[in-house]
Amino acid sequence: MNQPRLLITLCTYNERENLELLIPEIHSHAEDADILVIDDGSPDGTGGLADEMAKDDPRIHVKHRAGKLGLGSAILEGFRFSIEHDYDFLINLDADFSHAPRYIPAMREKTNEVDVVIGSRYVTGGDVEGWGFKRYLMSSGINGYARLFLGLKTKDNSGSYRCYRVAKLNQLDFNLFRAHGYAFQEEILYRLKKVGCLFCEVPIVFEDRRYGSSKIDWKEAVSALWIIFRLGIDRLLRKRVSKKE
């Protein structure tokens, strides 16, 4: 039996130093995987580097965007690419080495049982390195908030290290998404839950980025809280999420 086709997406903005090291490490754990770099016009030349790497490796693909259009919209670009090119599964991970590629085999293993595999910091065996109390409190708070408003049972709803079954992504109407930034992580789980996806969490240790600086700020946090609240209202009103409702 052939191995299911896997696409790994990396959404980048000023990640040149990380990307050069990350892509070979990903392929050391998933040699068969294709990689799609979705770059938001990085001024440090991340997109150009990705193009150079793609010239030498047919497994690497690059999509250039005009500027910083938001993490959520970048991930949606990856979803559309996976559907258009008939992949079976899509793994998204951060491009800054906070999500170690060594967990990819464990995530793939679970795809025989579920539709969405979450690389989780908050299950037994998971952990976070390099965070202060304030950032940990913010992450824990937004996860609890998402469980309350969106009816999610999973413990780590705000991380982006996940494996999705592409056939399930294809059921969703992407035009209905509210979030363009970091609230996308909770929104996609809510919408996939509505179309009947099965979930599981595998433990990961989240490591602080190797190079560059974090793009999260308080404005993003406030925006995420507001969007999750609005999705909670959508849930009460039973608003549709799929193409066929």
Secondary structure, 3 states (H helix, E strand, C coil): CCCCCEEEEEEECCCHHHHHHHHHHHHHHCCCCEEEEEECCCCCCHHHHHHHHHHHCCCEEEEECCCCCCHHHHHHHHHHHHHHCCCCEEEECCCCCCCCHHHHHHHHHHHHCCCEEEEECCCCCCEEECCCHHHHHHHHHHHHHHHHHHCCCCCCCCCCCEEEEHHHHCCECHHHCCCCCCCHHHHHHHHHHHCCCCEEEEECEEECCCCCCCCCCHHHHHHHHHHHHHHHHHHHHCCCCECCC
